[in-house]
């Protein structure tokens, strides 16, 4: 098992570059299924999830090659229609092949997805929307089985919640459906805008990207393209909060600061100096941060993926912060690990009351998901002694070069492999 050991007391300073967004790249790879031929996606992060999605596509009959930050996908005329359970259970984003396969092949058999353990994330909105478009969907033996014997047709669809995953699946199904599809209460995240941009480049007719209403006029076919992924706002936000927590001075490049407008405003409220350009941001903090309240909401609200960093900031802030999670019911799973670091946190339902302390206390802790893992490492920077974070395979799924980036900013940190204890080997 790999662990990350981080020494407390470092002040992060310097410049770090953010590559393409994980939550965009994975969906862009799935969108490549909509067009026969070679699609190339650039500015792709070198993370575990990209490797898993590449294998999902290979088993659907695609040829996939990865070269540094570029993924090339050769899509056959008739992709296979079934995804393997052993891959899909490791990557929730793989459910997004459902819409493209239905649109291209008229059928799909996709295993129920896995991914992070951060609470219930059902497929009801995906299924109901596709059924309104004429799909027939059943479930058996852990698979979603869908078919559109008469082809998909345009429909008016209302989402009960602006789900990113449901919006993406319905959008990718609608681009090849007959007629016009209107998706109301659609997700507005930058990653949705990015996939709309790529689909438009492929020949799709989409209006309303970035608004709550997407209107899609179906076309007969799409063409392969070369497309560059937007910068990862969650990774950028992680570095921004780390700068504030360690009273540092960090410049983050490769990101549109507008993607983080509310998060950066919270850092200003906490006492940080924030400067921005069209493709970079700088966060400088010269004192202990002040307590701030945070409420997670769909974009343009405060991102749920940045909640562990907000809890970390609150844990070392001067005063009491109220953190409210409105998206995932299991997002607070990592709170017990923060408590091991000495954080004073009390939870009730989807609220956490955090009383800040001058410093945290080092301890062995466990990453429970991608963002919690990164948040625990950053919290370790604010602790006395050496904090050891285990199960860092989660971090690998979202942060390329995490340890080397920390080192470049002045942290004393290492990654090590702990051998199995023979007492527990059977």
Residue pairs with C-beta under 8 A, 6 or more apart in sequence:
1 390
1 391
1 417
1 418
1 420
2 390
2 392
2 393
2 415
2 416
2 417
2 418
3 388
3 389
3 390
3 392
3 415
3 416
3 417
3 418
4 377
4 388
4 389
4 392
4 395
4 402
4 403
4 413
4 414
4 415
5 386
5 387
5 388
5 389
5 413
5 414
5 415
5 416
6 377
6 380
6 381
6 386
6 387
6 389
6 406
6 411
6 412
6 413
7 380
7 385
7 386
7 411
7 412
7 413
8 359
8 360
8 362
8 380
8 381
8 382
8 383
8 384
8 385
8 386
8 387
9 381
9 384
10 246
10 381
10 410
10 411
10 412
11 246
11 247
11 248
11 410
12 239
12 242
12 243
12 246
12 248
12 249
12 250
12 381
12 406
12 409
12 410
12 411
13 248
13 249
13 250
13 409
13 410
14 249
14 250
14 251
14 408
14 409
14 410
15 250
15 251
15 252
15 253
16 239
16 250
16 251
16 252
16 253
16 405
16 408
16 409
17 252
17 253
17 254
18 231
18 232
18 235
18 236
18 239
18 252
18 253
18 254
18 255
19 43
19 44
19 45
19 46
19 69
19 231
19 232
19 235
19 254
19 400
20 42
20 43
20 44
20 45
20 69
20 228
20 229
20 230
20 231
20 232
21 45
21 190
21 191
21 194
21 229
21 230
21 231
21 232
21 233
21 234
21 235
22 45
22 47
22 49
22 50
22 232
22 234
22 235
22 397
22 398
23 93
23 164
23 189
23 191
23 232
23 234
24 190
24 191
24 194
24 195
24 229
24 230
24 232
25 41
25 43
25 44
25 45
25 50
25 71
25 229
26 49
26 50
26 53
26 91
26 93
26 96
27 93
27 96
27 168
27 191
27 195
28 41
28 194
28 195
28 198
28 227
28 229
29 41
29 50
29 53
29 54
29 57
29 71
29 73
30 53
30 57
30 93
30 94
30 96
30 97
30 100
30 172
31 100
31 172
31 195
31 198
31 199
31 202
32 39
32 41
32 57
32 62
32 73
32 75
32 224
33 57
33 60
33 62
33 75
33 79
33 97
33 100
33 101
33 104
34 100
34 103
34 104
34 172
34 175
34 176
34 199
34 202
34 222
35 75
35 202
35 221
35 222
35 223
35 224
35 225
36 75
36 76
36 77
36 224
37 74
37 75
37 223
37 224
38 72
38 73
38 74
38 75
38 224
39 72
39 73
39 75
39 224
39 225
39 226
39 227
40 70
40 71
40 72
40 73
40 225
40 226
40 227
41 70
41 71
41 73
41 226
41 227
41 228
41 229
42 69
42 70
42 226
42 227
42 228
42 229
43 69
43 228
43 229
43 230
43 231
44 50
44 66
44 69
44 70
44 71
44 229
45 69
45 232
45 400
46 68
46 69
46 400
46 401
47 396
47 397
47 398
47 399
47 400
48 393
48 396
48 397
49 91
49 93
49 397
49 398
50 66
50 71
51 66
52 87
52 90
52 91
52 94
53 91
53 93
53 94
54 64
54 66
54 71
55 64
55 87
56 83
56 84
56 87
56 88
56 91
56 94
56 97
57 64
57 73
57 97
58 64
59 80
59 83
59 84
59 87
60 79
60 80
60 81
60 83
60 97
60 101
61 76
61 78
61 79
61 80
62 73
62 74
62 75
62 76
62 79
63 73
63 74
64 71
64 72
64 73
64 74
65 71
65 72
66 72
75 224
78 105
79 101
79 104
79 105
81 101
81 105
81 107
81 108
81 109
82 108
82 109
82 110
82 143
83 94
83 97
83 109
83 110
83 111
84 111
85 111
85 142
85 143
87 94
88 94
88 95
88 110
88 111
88 112
88 113
88 114
89 111
89 112
89 113
89 114
90 114
90 115
91 113
91 114
91 115
92 113
92 114
92 115
92 116
92 121
92 165
93 113
93 115
93 165
94 110
94 111
94 113
95 110
95 112
95 113
95 123
95 126
95 144
95 165
95 169
96 165
96 168
96 169
96 172
97 108
97 110
98 108
98 110
98 126
98 130
98 144
98 146
98 169
98 173
99 126
99 130
99 168
99 169
99 170
99 171
99 172
99 173
100 172
100 173
101 107
101 108
101 110
102 108
102 130
102 135
102 146
102 147
102 148
102 152
102 173
103 152
103 172
103 173
103 174
103 175
103 176
103 177
104 176
106 147
106 148
106 149
106 151
107 146
107 147
107 148
108 144
108 145
108 146
108 147
109 143
109 144
109 145
109 146
110 143
110 144
110 146
111 142
111 143
111 144
112 123
112 139
112 142
112 143
112 144
116 369
116 370
116 394
117 330
117 333
117 368
117 369
118 328
118 330
118 331
118 333
118 368
118 369
119 328
119 329
119 330
119 331
120 328
120 329
120 330
121 165
121 328
123 144
125 159
125 160
125 161
125 163
125 166
126 163
126 165
126 166
126 169
126 170
127 137
127 144
128 157
129 155
129 157
129 159
129 166
129 169
129 170
129 183
130 137
130 146
130 152
130 169
130 170
130 173
131 137
132 155
132 156
132 157
133 148
133 152
133 153
133 154
133 155
133 157
133 170
133 173
133 174
133 177
133 181
134 148
134 150
134 151
134 152
134 153
134 155
134 177
135 146
135 147
135 148
135 152
135 173
136 146
136 147
136 148
136 149
137 144
137 145
137 146
138 145
139 145
151 177
151 178
152 173
152 174
152 176
152 177
152 178
152 218
153 177
153 178
153 179
154 174
154 177
154 178
154 179
154 180
154 181
154 182
154 216
154 217
154 218
155 181
155 182
156 181
156 182
156 184
157 170
157 181
157 182
157 183
157 184
158 184
158 185
159 166
159 167
159 183
159 184
159 185
159 186
159 187
160 185
161 185
161 298
162 185
162 186
162 187
162 188
162 212
162 298
163 187
164 187
164 189
164 191
164 192
166 187
167 183
167 186
167 187
167 192
167 214
168 187
168 192
168 195
170 181
170 183
171 183
171 186
171 192
171 195
171 196
171 199
171 206
171 214
171 216
172 195
172 199
174 181
174 183
174 216
174 218
175 199
175 202
175 204
175 205
175 206
175 216
175 218
175 219
175 222
176 218
176 219
176 220
176 221
176 222
177 216
177 218
178 218
179 217
179 218
180 215
180 216
180 217
180 218
181 214
181 215
181 216
181 218
182 213
182 214
182 215
182 216
183 213
183 214
183 215
183 216
184 212
184 213
185 212
186 192
186 208
186 211
186 212
186 213
186 214
187 298
187 299
188 210
188 211
188 212
188 298
188 299
188 300
189 298
189 299
190 230
190 233
190 256
190 259
190 299
191 230
192 209
192 210
193 209
193 210
193 230
194 229
194 230
196 206
196 209
196 210
196 214
197 209
197 227
198 225
198 227
199 206
199 222
200 206
201 225
201 227
202 222
202 223
202 224
202 225
203 219
203 221
203 222
203 223
204 216
204 219
204 222
205 216
205 217
205 218
205 219
206 214
206 215
206 216
207 214
207 215
208 214
208 215
230 256
230 259
231 254
231 255
231 256
231 259
231 279
232 255
233 255
233 256
233 259
233 260
233 303
234 303
234 305
234 306
234 371
234 398
235 398
235 399
236 252
236 254
236 255
236 259
236 260
236 281
237 260
237 263
237 303
237 305
237 306
237 309
238 306
238 309
238 371
238 374
238 375
238 378
238 399
239 250
239 252
239 283
239 405
239 409
240 250
240 252
240 260
240 263
240 264
240 267
240 274
240 281
240 283
241 263
241 267
241 306
241 309
241 310
241 312
241 313
241 378
242 248
242 250
242 309
242 378
242 381
242 409
243 249
243 250
243 272
243 283
243 284
243 285
244 267
244 270
244 271
244 272
244 283
244 285
244 289
244 313
245 285
245 289
245 309
245 312
245 313
245 316
245 378
245 379
245 381
245 382
246 285
246 381
246 382
247 285
247 286
247 287
247 288
248 283
248 284
248 285
248 409
248 410
249 282
249 283
249 284
249 285
250 282
250 283
250 284
250 409
251 280
251 281
251 282
252 280
252 281
252 282
252 283
253 279
253 280
254 279
254 280
255 279
255 280
255 281
256 278
256 279
257 264
257 276
257 277
257 278
257 280
257 281
260 281
261 300
262 300
262 301
262 302
263 302
263 303
263 306
264 274
264 276
264 281
264 283
266 292
266 294
266 302
266 310
267 274
267 283
267 285
267 313
268 274
269 290
269 292
270 285
270 289
270 290
270 291
270 292
270 313
270 317
271 285
271 287
271 288
271 289
271 290
272 283
272 284
272 285
272 289
273 282
273 283
273 284
273 285
273 286
274 281
274 282
274 283
274 284
275 281
275 282
275 284
276 282
288 316
288 317
288 318
288 358
289 313
289 316
289 317
289 318
289 356
290 317
290 318
290 319
291 314
291 317
291 318
291 319
291 320
291 321
291 354
291 356
292 313
292 314
292 317
292 321
293 321
293 322
293 323
293 324
294 302
294 307
294 310
294 314
294 321
294 322
294 323
294 324
295 301
295 302
295 324
295 326
296 302
296 303
296 304
296 306
296 307
296 324
296 325
296 326
296 327
296 331
297 326
297 327
298 327
302 310
304 325
304 326
304 327
304 328
304 331
305 370
305 371
306 371
307 323
307 325
307 331
307 371
308 334
308 371
308 372
308 374
308 375
308 376
309 371
309 374
309 375
309 378
310 321
310 323
311 323
311 335
311 338
311 343
311 345
311 352
311 354
311 375
312 338
312 375
312 378
312 379
312 382
313 321
314 321
314 323
314 354
314 356
315 338
315 341
315 343
315 344
315 345
315 354
315 356
315 357
315 360
315 379
315 382
316 356
316 357
316 358
316 359
316 360
316 382
317 354
317 356
318 356
319 356
320 353
320 354
320 355
320 356
321 353
321 354
321 356
322 351
322 352
322 353
322 354
323 351
323 352
323 353
323 354
324 350
324 351
324 352
325 331
325 332
325 350
325 351
325 352
326 350
329 350
332 347
332 350
332 352
333 368
333 369
333 372
334 367
334 368
334 369
334 372
334 375
334 376
335 345
335 347
335 352
337 365
337 366
337 367
337 368
337 372
337 376
338 345
338 365
338 376
338 379
339 345
340 363
340 364
340 365
341 360
341 361
341 362
341 363
341 365
341 376
341 379
341 380
341 383
341 387
342 357
342 359
342 360
342 361
342 363
342 383
343 354
343 357
343 360
343 379
344 354
344 355
344 356
344 357
345 352
345 353
345 354
345 355
346 352
346 353
347 353
359 382
359 383
359 384
360 379
360 380
360 382
360 383
360 384
361 383
361 384
361 385
362 380
362 383
362 384
362 385
362 386
362 387
363 383
363 387
364 387
364 388
364 390
365 376
365 380
365 387
365 388
365 389
365 390
366 389
366 390
366 391
367 373
367 376
367 389
367 390
367 391
367 392
367 394
367 395
368 391
368 394
369 394
370 394
370 395
370 397
370 398
370 399
371 398
372 394
373 389
373 391
373 392
373 394
373 395
374 395
374 398
374 399
374 402
376 387
376 389
377 387
377 389
377 395
377 402
377 406
377 413
379 387
380 386
380 387
380 389
381 411
389 395
390 418
392 415
395 402
396 402
399 405
403 413
403 414
403 415
406 413
407 413
